[in-house]
């Protein structure tokens, strides 16, 4: 099956009853795959799923990409290791500036910044004496079309 748009998110009120009487199937994606328009995946129930999303679409955890009277297919973003950075606003602004200058993915979290955990980002943080906490969670980096969704008529709308 080919999925050409994001129908909504399973967490939205409009999808509250979406799974009643229907099979809920899931495709697992990494945070890097969330920004890709084209993908070929296999669902947990072994369905072949093709994603052919419009420009500007960005997958998020819980997005529904297919729905019929029998089945609903949602997206699950796979948790990964990240570094959580908590500091005062000025320090966070400086860190964000440096990370952005390097074109590194950054999530703007409630308590600070979140970056993928790897040797390079760890060395960056260590060299600057920036304290961080390693954790495993879903990573949703900030993008120019942050929180944008593509509706049925392909107009970008904000949540």
N, CA and C of each residue as an Amber inpcrd file, in Angstrom:
protein
   477
   0.8400000  -1.1730000   0.0000000   0.0000000   0.0000000   0.0000000
   0.8850000   1.2370000   0.0000000   0.4030000   2.2850000  -0.6280000
   1.1240000   3.5490000  -0.6860000   0.3850000   4.5770000   0.1710000
   1.1030000   5.2180000   1.0790000   0.5300000   6.2450000   1.9520000
   1.0680000   7.5930000   1.4860000   0.1660000   8.4910000   1.0870000
   0.5810000   9.7480000   0.4780000   0.4120000  10.9700000   1.3650000
  -0.0720000  10.7810000   2.5860000  -0.2170000  11.9260000   3.4920000
  -0.3860000  11.4500000   4.9300000  -0.2110000  12.3950000   5.8350000
  -0.4350000  12.1390000   7.2490000  -1.8900000  12.4850000   7.5270000
  -2.6610000  11.5220000   7.9920000  -4.0930000  11.7200000   8.2090000
  -4.3950000  12.4230000   9.5250000  -3.4730000  12.3710000  10.4450000
  -3.6500000  12.9530000  11.7700000  -2.7530000  12.2070000  12.7340000
  -3.0130000  12.3750000  14.0080000  -2.2150000  11.7010000  15.0280000
  -3.1490000  10.9270000  15.9490000  -2.7390000   9.7430000  16.3080000
  -3.5590000   8.8550000  17.1280000  -3.9070000   9.4940000  18.4750000
  -3.1100000  10.4720000  18.9170000  -3.3520000  11.1680000  20.1770000
  -4.4260000  12.2600000  20.0530000  -4.7690000  12.6580000  18.8230000
  -5.7630000  13.7050000  18.6220000  -7.1640000  13.2010000  18.9580000
  -7.9850000  14.0950000  19.4040000  -9.3530000  13.7460000  19.7710000
 -10.1190000  13.1450000  18.5930000  -9.8430000  13.6340000  17.3870000
 -10.5530000  13.1380000  16.2050000 -10.2450000  11.6650000  15.9260000
  -9.1580000  11.1510000  16.4870000  -8.8050000   9.7460000  16.3010000
  -9.0490000   8.9200000  17.5620000  -9.7610000   9.4710000  18.5250000
  -9.9920000   8.7900000  19.8030000 -10.6370000   7.4210000  19.6120000
 -11.5560000   7.3000000  18.6600000 -12.2440000   6.0360000  18.4220000
 -11.7340000   5.3260000  17.1730000 -10.5960000   5.7590000  16.6580000
 -10.0850000   5.2340000  15.3930000  -9.7880000   3.7440000  15.4290000
  -9.4320000   3.2360000  16.5790000  -9.0580000   1.8260000  16.6470000
 -10.1920000   0.9170000  17.1020000 -11.3250000   1.4920000  17.4560000
 -12.4620000   0.6710000  17.8850000 -12.9460000  -0.1660000  16.6960000
 -12.8820000  -1.4760000  16.8420000 -13.3290000  -2.3790000  15.7920000
 -12.3610000  -2.4860000  14.6300000 -11.1680000  -1.9160000  14.7700000
 -10.1670000  -1.9780000  13.7060000  -8.8510000  -2.5180000  14.2690000
  -8.0830000  -3.1050000  13.3920000  -6.7480000  -3.5510000  13.7750000
  -5.8140000  -2.3360000  13.7610000  -5.0280000  -2.1880000  14.8090000
  -4.0360000  -1.1190000  14.8710000  -2.6760000  -1.7210000  14.5490000
  -2.1170000  -1.3000000  13.4350000  -0.8040000  -1.7770000  13.0030000
   0.1800000  -0.6130000  13.1010000   1.4610000  -0.9230000  13.1660000
   2.4720000   0.1020000  13.4060000   3.6700000  -0.0930000  12.4950000
   4.2010000   1.0320000  11.9910000   5.5020000   0.9910000  11.3270000
   6.4900000   1.7320000  12.2190000   7.6430000   1.1430000  12.4090000
   8.6830000   1.7320000  13.2480000   9.6480000   2.5250000  12.3750000
   9.9590000   3.7500000  12.8020000  10.8980000   4.5990000  12.0720000
  11.8950000   5.2190000  13.0490000  13.0820000   5.4840000  12.5570000
  14.0780000   6.1870000  13.3640000  13.8110000   7.6850000  13.2550000
  14.4260000   8.4770000  14.1200000  14.2210000   9.9200000  14.0510000
  14.7330000  10.4650000  12.7220000  15.7760000   9.8540000  12.1520000
  16.2870000  10.3230000  10.8640000  15.2780000  10.0870000   9.7480000
  14.5300000   8.9940000   9.8320000  13.5550000   8.6660000   8.7930000
  12.3260000   9.5740000   8.8370000  12.1040000  10.2480000   9.9520000
  10.9200000  11.1110000  10.0860000  10.9080000  12.2470000   9.0810000
  12.0640000  12.6800000   8.6300000  12.1520000  13.7990000   7.6950000
  12.1400000  13.3540000   6.2320000  12.1860000  12.0610000   5.9990000
  12.2160000  11.5580000   4.6210000  10.8170000  11.5160000   4.0250000
  10.7180000  11.9400000   2.7960000   9.4300000  11.9200000   2.1000000
   9.1080000  10.5330000   1.5480000  10.1390000   9.7940000   1.1680000
   9.9660000   8.4880000   0.5480000  10.5700000   7.4180000   1.4440000
   9.8200000   6.3560000   1.6510000  10.3490000   5.2380000   2.4310000
   9.5480000   3.9870000   2.1050000  10.1910000   2.8730000   2.2580000
   9.5190000   1.5850000   2.1290000   9.7650000   0.8490000   3.4340000
   8.6950000   0.5090000   4.1280000   8.7880000  -0.1130000   5.4500000
   7.9040000  -1.3530000   5.4860000   8.1630000  -2.1770000   6.4800000
   7.2770000  -3.3000000   6.7460000   6.6890000  -3.0830000   8.1330000
   5.3810000  -3.2000000   8.2300000   4.7160000  -2.9830000   9.5100000
   4.9700000  -4.1670000  10.4370000   4.5930000  -3.9910000  11.6800000
   4.7570000  -5.0760000  12.6540000   3.9350000  -6.3020000  12.2720000
   2.8290000  -6.0780000  11.5260000   1.9830000  -7.1870000  11.0660000
   2.4220000  -7.6840000   9.6860000   3.6290000  -7.2970000   9.2730000
   4.2520000  -7.7480000   8.0160000   3.5890000  -7.1960000   6.7560000
   2.9250000  -6.0460000   6.8480000   2.3810000  -5.3800000   5.6660000
   3.4770000  -4.5260000   5.0300000   3.5550000  -4.5600000   3.7160000
   4.4740000  -3.6690000   3.0180000   3.8150000  -2.3050000   2.9040000
   4.5160000  -1.2730000   3.3870000   3.9770000   0.0850000   3.4060000
   4.9590000   1.0020000   2.6940000   4.4660000   1.7180000   1.6950000
   5.2690000   2.7150000   1.0070000   4.8200000   4.0960000   1.4390000
   5.7730000   4.9360000   1.8050000   5.4560000   6.3200000   2.1530000
   5.8920000   7.2130000   1.0090000   4.9870000   8.0200000   0.5270000
   5.2460000   8.9780000  -0.5390000   4.5900000  10.2840000  -0.1000000
   5.2550000  10.9750000   0.8170000   4.6730000  12.1420000   1.4860000
   4.9730000  13.4320000   0.7340000   4.1060000  14.4260000   0.8600000
   4.3290000  15.7090000   0.1900000   5.4760000  16.5040000   0.8330000
   5.9710000  17.4720000   0.0970000   7.0320000  18.3450000   0.5950000
   6.5730000  19.0050000   1.8860000   7.4530000  19.0390000   2.8700000
   7.1470000  19.6800000   4.1480000   6.5670000  18.7580000   5.1910000
   6.1570000  17.5620000   4.7880000   5.6060000  16.6190000   5.7600000
   6.7380000  16.0530000   6.6040000   6.4950000  15.9190000   7.8920000
   7.4850000  15.3620000   8.8180000   6.7510000  14.4410000   9.7810000
   7.1300000  13.1830000   9.7750000   6.4700000  12.2020000  10.6300000
   6.7920000  12.4410000  12.0930000   5.7980000  12.1830000  12.9430000
   5.9620000  12.2610000  14.4000000   5.3460000  10.9990000  15.0040000
   5.7340000  10.7000000  16.2050000   5.2200000   9.5170000  16.8870000
   3.6930000   9.5940000  16.9730000   3.0250000   8.5180000  16.5550000
   1.5710000   8.4570000  16.6240000   0.8590000   8.9060000  15.3610000
   1.5930000   9.3990000  14.3690000   0.9380000   9.8280000  13.1310000
   0.2530000   8.6460000  12.4540000  -0.9380000   8.8870000  11.9490000
  -1.7010000   7.8820000  11.2130000  -1.4620000   8.1260000   9.7290000
  -0.9710000   7.1050000   9.0240000  -0.6750000   7.2510000   7.5980000
  -1.6170000   6.4320000   6.7100000  -2.4410000   5.5920000   7.3490000
  -3.3700000   4.7680000   6.5780000  -4.5350000   4.3860000   7.4790000
  -5.7340000   4.4590000   6.9320000  -6.9160000   4.0660000   7.7080000
  -8.0130000   3.5820000   6.7730000  -8.5410000   2.4090000   7.0800000
  -9.7130000   1.8840000   6.3940000 -10.6800000   1.3980000   7.4660000
 -11.7650000   0.8030000   7.0380000 -12.7460000   0.2770000   7.9890000
 -12.1710000  -0.9020000   8.7790000 -11.1000000  -1.5300000   8.2670000
 -10.5270000  -2.7120000   8.9150000  -9.2250000  -2.4600000   9.6530000
  -8.4230000  -1.5140000   9.1690000  -7.0760000  -1.3490000   9.7330000
  -6.6680000   0.1230000   9.7910000  -5.8920000   0.4560000  10.8320000
  -5.2750000   1.7810000  10.9870000  -3.7810000   1.5430000  11.1460000
  -2.9840000   2.2690000  10.3710000  -1.5340000   2.1450000  10.4870000
  -0.9750000   3.4450000  11.0360000  -0.2500000   3.3220000  12.1460000
   0.3550000   4.4740000  12.7990000   1.8790000   4.3740000  12.7500000
   2.5380000   5.4790000  13.0250000   3.9920000   5.5580000  13.0510000
   4.4620000   5.5030000  14.5050000   5.5110000   4.7430000  14.7450000
   6.1580000   4.7210000  16.0560000   7.6090000   5.1320000  15.8640000
   8.0020000   6.2380000  16.5020000   9.3930000   6.6720000  16.4360000
  10.1740000   5.8710000  17.4680000  11.2240000   5.2140000  17.0170000
  12.0290000   4.3460000  17.8730000  12.8510000   5.2010000  18.8450000
  12.7800000   4.9180000  20.1370000  13.6210000   5.6580000  21.0870000
  15.1050000   5.4440000  20.7850000  15.8960000   6.4760000  21.0670000
  17.3360000   6.4000000  20.8500000  18.0530000   7.0770000  22.0160000
  19.3680000   6.8950000  22.0940000  20.1470000   7.5570000  23.1340000
  20.3340000   9.0220000  22.7700000  20.0670000   9.8940000  23.7380000
  20.2160000  11.3390000  23.5480000  20.9030000  11.9340000  24.7730000
  21.4060000  13.1540000  24.6020000  21.9330000  13.9230000  25.7170000
  20.9660000  15.0580000  26.0040000  20.5250000  15.1530000  27.2370000
  19.7020000  16.2670000  27.6750000  20.6010000  17.3290000  28.2940000
  20.4510000  18.5640000  27.8310000  21.2880000  19.6690000  28.3060000
  20.3920000  20.6830000  29.0020000  20.6190000  20.8780000  30.2840000
  19.8540000  21.8660000  31.0510000  20.8240000  22.9410000  31.5250000
  20.4690000  24.1960000  31.2850000  21.3070000  25.3280000  31.7070000
  20.4210000  26.5690000  31.7260000  21.0070000  27.6980000  32.1220000
  20.2230000  28.9320000  32.0970000  20.0070000  29.3630000  30.6360000
  19.0920000  30.2960000  30.4280000  18.6910000  30.6830000  29.0750000
  19.8500000  31.1920000  28.2190000  20.7220000  32.0040000  28.7870000
  21.8560000  32.5540000  28.0320000  22.7930000  31.4370000  27.5930000
  23.0960000  30.5170000  28.5080000  23.9770000  29.3920000  28.1700000
  23.3410000  28.5100000  27.1030000  22.0300000  28.2480000  27.2290000
  21.3390000  27.4330000  26.2180000  21.3620000  28.1110000  24.8610000
  21.1970000  29.4280000  24.8360000  21.2310000  30.1660000  23.5690000
  22.5980000  30.0300000  22.9090000  23.6670000  30.1430000  23.6970000
  25.0210000  30.0030000  23.1540000  25.2600000  28.5860000  22.6280000
  24.8230000  27.5990000  23.4010000  24.9880000  26.2010000  22.9760000
  24.2040000  25.9490000  21.6940000  22.9610000  26.4220000  21.6500000
  22.1210000  26.2330000  20.4650000  22.7510000  26.8990000  19.2440000
  23.3380000  28.0730000  19.4470000  24.0010000  28.7730000  18.3450000
  25.1580000  27.9360000  17.7940000  25.9780000  27.4060000  18.6870000
  27.1180000  26.5940000  18.2530000  26.6700000  25.2990000  17.5700000
  25.6490000  24.6650000  18.1190000  25.1350000  23.4340000  17.5040000
  24.5370000  23.7220000  16.1290000  23.7870000  24.8200000  16.0340000
  23.2060000  25.2120000  14.7520000  24.2640000  25.5490000  13.7240000
  25.3520000  26.1740000  14.1810000  26.4590000  26.5130000  13.2920000
  27.0730000  25.2490000  12.6950000  26.9700000  24.1490000  13.4200000
  27.4870000  22.8610000  12.9450000  26.4140000  22.0420000  12.2200000
  25.2240000  22.5950000  12.1040000  24.0850000  21.9330000  11.4470000
  23.7120000  20.6250000  12.1330000  23.8520000  20.5790000  13.4540000
  23.4830000  19.3950000  14.2120000  22.0000000  19.4450000  14.5530000
  21.3450000  18.3040000  14.5560000  19.9370000  18.2680000  14.9490000
  19.7810000  18.5530000  16.4430000  18.8180000  19.3810000  16.7760000
  18.5690000  19.7700000  18.1660000  17.0740000  19.7580000  18.4230000
  16.6680000  19.1950000  19.5370000  15.2750000  19.2650000  19.9700000
  15.1830000  20.3090000  21.0720000  14.1910000  21.1610000  20.9730000
  13.9430000  22.1440000  22.0140000  13.0070000  21.5000000  23.0220000
  13.5750000  21.0060000  24.1110000  12.7920000  20.3240000  25.1280000
  12.2470000  21.2890000  26.1560000  11.3960000  20.7940000  27.0250000
  10.8090000  21.6240000  28.0800000  11.8650000  22.1020000  29.0710000
  12.8870000  21.2740000  29.2980000  13.9110000  21.6020000  30.2940000
  15.2340000  22.0380000  29.6840000  15.2930000  22.1850000  28.3690000
  16.5440000  22.5740000  27.7270000  16.6510000  21.9910000  26.3390000
  17.8730000  21.6790000  25.9430000  18.1370000  21.1460000  24.6120000
  18.3680000  19.6460000  24.6780000  18.0700000  18.9740000  23.5840000
  18.2980000  17.5370000  23.4740000  19.0180000  17.2990000  22.1500000
  20.1130000  16.5320000  22.1970000  20.8800000  16.1970000  20.9950000
  21.1070000  14.6920000  20.9640000  21.2690000  14.1090000  19.7640000
  21.5700000  12.6810000  19.6930000  22.8850000  12.3740000  20.4000000
  22.9340000  11.2590000  21.0890000  24.1410000  10.8470000  21.8100000
  25.0660000  10.1100000  20.8580000  26.2240000  10.7010000  20.6210000
  27.2730000  10.0400000  19.8560000  28.6160000  10.5830000  20.3320000
  29.6900000  10.0350000  19.8310000  31.0230000  10.4360000  20.2840000
  31.3050000  11.9060000  19.9890000  30.8660000  12.3840000  18.8350000
  31.1410000  13.7630000  18.4440000  30.4200000  14.7600000  19.3430000
  29.1250000  14.5170000  19.5830000  28.3920000  15.4510000  20.4420000
  28.8750000  15.3650000  21.8850000  29.2680000  14.1730000  22.3260000
  29.7920000  14.0330000  23.6790000  31.1110000  14.8060000  23.8250000
  31.9830000  14.7010000  22.8230000  33.2560000  15.4330000  22.8550000
  33.0090000  16.9410000  22.8500000  32.0440000  17.3830000  22.0520000
  31.6830000  18.8100000  21.9940000  31.2740000  19.3070000  23.3750000
  30.3970000  18.5620000  24.0360000  29.8990000  18.9600000  25.3510000
  31.0070000  18.9060000  26.4060000  31.8210000  17.8710000  26.3590000
  32.9120000  17.7220000  27.3250000  33.9380000  18.8490000  27.1810000
  34.3150000  19.1700000  25.9530000  35.3130000  20.2240000  25.7000000
  34.8810000  21.5730000  26.2650000  33.5860000  21.8130000  26.2750000
  33.0670000  23.0980000  26.7240000  32.6080000  23.0740000  28.1880000
  32.7610000  21.9430000  28.8320000  32.3630000  21.8310000  30.2260000
  30.8570000  21.9200000  30.4330000  30.0920000  21.4980000  29.4250000
  28.6280000  21.5510000  29.4980000  28.1220000  20.2620000  30.1330000
  27.3220000  20.3930000  31.1800000  26.7850000  19.1940000  31.8260000
  25.5910000  18.6710000  31.0170000  25.4740000  17.3570000  31.0070000
  24.4110000  16.7080000  30.2370000  24.0460000  15.4020000  30.9110000
  22.8810000  14.8780000  30.5240000  22.4110000  13.5990000  31.0410000
  22.0820000  12.7090000  29.8460000  22.6100000  11.4910000  29.8620000
  22.2910000  10.5290000  28.7940000  20.9800000   9.8460000  29.1550000
  20.0980000   9.7560000  28.1720000  18.8370000   9.0540000  28.3680000
  18.3900000   8.4340000  27.0590000  17.4560000   7.5250000  27.1330000
  16.8820000   6.9050000  25.9510000  15.4470000   7.3940000  25.8310000
  15.1190000   7.9950000  24.6820000  13.7730000   8.5260000  24.4580000
  13.5800000   8.8010000  22.9750000  12.3630000   9.1560000  22.6170000
  12.0920000   9.5300000  21.2260000  12.6670000  10.9170000  20.9780000
  13.3370000  11.0760000  19.8500000  13.9820000  12.3370000  19.5070000
  13.2350000  12.9810000  18.3540000  12.7700000  14.2170000  18.5580000
  12.0610000  14.9820000  17.5290000  12.7830000  16.3080000  17.3330000
  13.7940000  16.3450000  16.4590000  14.5600000  17.5870000  16.3050000
  13.7370000  18.7290000  15.7250000  14.1370000  19.9280000  16.0880000
  13.5250000  21.1430000  15.5720000  13.8230000  21.2440000  14.0840000
  12.8690000  21.7550000  13.3150000  13.1010000  21.9950000  11.8940000
  12.3670000  23.2560000  11.4840000  12.6700000  23.7250000  10.2930000
  12.0420000  24.9570000   9.8050000  10.5350000  24.8080000   9.6980000
  10.0680000  23.6170000   9.5080000   8.6230000  23.3710000   9.4230000
   8.1600000  22.6760000  10.6890000   8.7380000  23.0810000  11.8130000
   8.4340000  22.4700000  13.1020000   6.9360000  22.4180000  13.3520000
   6.4950000  21.2560000  13.7660000   5.0970000  21.0270000  14.0990000
   4.1640000  21.1560000  12.8960000   4.7020000  21.2990000  11.6940000
   3.8400000  21.4310000  10.5140000   3.2680000  20.0660000  10.1560000
   2.0760000  20.0570000   9.6850000   1.4160000  18.8590000   9.1900000
   0.8350000  19.2020000   7.8260000   0.6550000  18.1970000   7.0320000
   0.0730000  18.4250000   5.7220000  -1.3390000  17.8550000   5.7410000
  -2.3060000  18.7100000   5.4670000  -3.7040000  18.2890000   5.5080000
  -4.0840000  17.5880000   4.2130000  -5.3240000  17.1470000   4.1400000
  -5.7880000  16.3910000   2.9850000  -5.6560000  17.1720000   1.6780000
  -5.7790000  18.4890000   1.7480000  -5.6510000  19.2860000   0.5170000
  -4.2290000  19.8410000   0.3620000  -3.2820000  19.2630000   1.1050000
  -1.8550000  19.5550000   1.0060000  -1.4910000  20.9810000   1.4090000
  -2.2950000  21.6500000   2.1810000  -1.9180000  22.9430000   2.7210000
  -1.2430000  22.7050000   4.0600000  -0.1740000  23.4230000   4.3120000
   0.5080000  23.2500000   5.5760000  -0.2820000  23.9980000   6.6430000
  -0.5710000  23.3130000   7.7340000  -1.2770000  23.9220000   8.8540000
  -0.4890000  23.6580000  10.1220000  -0.6140000  24.5280000  11.0930000
   0.1240000  24.3820000  12.3520000  -0.7890000  23.8140000  13.4340000
  -0.1840000  23.0150000  14.3110000  -0.8960000  22.4850000  15.4890000
  -0.5150000  23.3000000  16.6630000
